[in-house]
């Protein structure tokens, strides 16, 4: 006989999370399609101007696939099993990656939305399967970087 906990977990999610992508807060890019994200991380797109942004080289960061979790999901669902491009810089932690994005004018990184959204030193971007149909990785209220009181530290 199943316990009450088992029957509840079948009816109600215990947690909800998603993938969020962050860029340098000064980068004039606010949305990306999955295809553009794939192109960045496989090395086909190397400058933001190739996808409608400014003339700034892209600096993509990722944790290694051997770290598992979000990286495995990203490789499977976003890259379609393709390898990371040769220009992706691998980092040890999400904190390190977010600091690098904040310090790199063309920086980009992805992680669990719960780790990306509350940061004041980066800017989350909208994602979508097709142009014009983007989804925010957060729900209102959202604290904008301009409201972070000049705090450049990541949590």
C-alpha positions in Angstrom: 0.0 0.0 0.0 1.5 3.4 -1.0 2.1 5.9 1.7 0.4 9.4 1.7 3.7 10.9 0.6 3.8 8.6 -2.5 0.3 9.5 -3.5 0.9 13.2 -3.0 4.1 13.2 -5.1 2.1 11.8 -8.0 -0.3 14.7 -7.9 1.9 17.7 -7.0 5.4 18.5 -8.2 7.8 18.8 -5.4 10.0 21.3 -7.3 10.1 23.1 -10.6 13.2 24.3 -12.2 14.4 25.2 -15.7 17.4 26.2 -17.7 18.3 29.9 -17.7 20.9 31.6 -19.8 22.8 34.7 -18.6 24.9 37.2 -20.5 27.0 40.2 -19.5 24.6 42.9 -18.2 26.0 45.5 -20.6 25.5 43.3 -23.7 22.6 44.5 -25.9 21.1 41.0 -26.3 17.9 40.1 -24.5 16.6 37.0 -26.3 18.0 33.9 -28.0 16.4 31.0 -29.9 17.4 27.5 -29.0 19.1 27.3 -32.5 21.2 30.4 -31.7 22.2 29.0 -28.4 23.2 25.7 -30.0 25.2 27.6 -32.6 27.0 29.6 -29.9 28.0 26.5 -27.9 29.0 24.4 -30.8 31.3 27.1 -32.1 29.4 28.0 -35.3 28.6 31.5 -34.0 31.6 33.3 -32.6 30.5 37.0 -32.5 27.3 38.5 -31.2 26.9 40.5 -34.5 26.2 37.2 -36.3 22.9 37.0 -34.4 21.8 40.6 -34.3 23.9 41.8 -31.4 26.9 44.1 -31.2 30.3 43.5 -32.7 31.7 41.7 -29.7 33.3 38.2 -29.6 31.2 35.6 -27.8 32.8 34.2 -24.7 30.9 31.0 -23.8 31.4 29.3 -20.4 30.3 25.9 -19.3 31.0 23.3 -16.7 32.3 20.0 -18.0 29.9 17.3 -19.1 31.5 15.0 -16.5 30.0 17.3 -13.8 26.6 16.0 -14.8 23.2 17.6 -14.0 22.4 20.7 -15.9 25.4 20.2 -18.3 24.1 16.8 -19.3 20.6 18.2 -19.9 22.1 21.1 -22.0 24.2 18.8 -24.2 21.2 16.4 -24.7 18.4 18.9 -25.2 20.1 22.1 -26.5 23.1 20.7 -28.4 21.3 17.6 -29.6 24.2 15.5 -28.4 26.8 17.5 -30.3 30.1 18.4 -28.6 31.0 21.8 -27.2 32.9 24.0 -29.6 36.7 24.6 -29.2 36.2 28.1 -27.9 34.0 27.2 -24.9 35.8 27.9 -21.6 35.2 25.3 -19.0 34.8 26.4 -15.3 34.5 24.5 -12.1 31.4 26.1 -10.6 28.4 28.2 -11.5 29.7 30.9 -9.2 32.9 31.1 -11.1 31.1 31.1 -14.4 28.7 33.9 -13.4 31.7 36.0 -12.2 33.4 35.4 -15.6 30.2 36.4 -17.5 30.0 39.6 -15.4 33.7 40.4 -16.3 33.5 39.5 -20.0 31.7 41.9 -22.4 30.6 39.0 -24.6 30.1 36.5 -21.8 27.3 33.9 -21.8 26.5 31.0 -19.4 23.6 28.6 -18.7 22.6 27.0 -15.5 19.6 26.1 -13.3 17.3 29.0 -13.3 17.3 29.1 -9.5 21.0 29.8 -9.6 21.0 32.4 -12.3 17.9 34.5 -11.8 18.7 36.1 -8.4 22.2 37.3 -9.5 22.8 41.0 -9.7 26.0 40.9 -11.8 24.5 39.2 -14.9 21.4 39.5 -17.2 19.1 36.6 -17.8 17.9 36.4 -21.4 14.6 35.2 -22.8 14.7 31.8 -24.7 12.4 30.5 -27.4 12.2 27.8 -30.0 11.3 30.3 -32.6 11.9 34.0 -33.1 9.2 36.1 -31.5 8.0 33.4 -29.1 10.3 33.8 -26.1 9.8 32.7 -22.5 11.3 34.4 -19.5 13.2 32.1 -17.1 11.5 33.8 -14.1 8.1 35.0 -12.9 7.4 38.5 -11.6 8.5 40.1 -9.4 12.0 40.1 -10.8 14.8 42.3 -9.5 16.4 44.1 -12.3 20.2 44.5 -12.3 19.7 48.3 -12.1 17.9 47.7 -8.7 20.8 45.8 -7.2 22.3 48.8 -5.4 25.5 48.6 -7.3 26.2 45.1 -5.9 28.5 43.2 -8.3 28.8 40.1 -6.2 27.0 36.9 -7.1 25.3 34.9 -4.4 
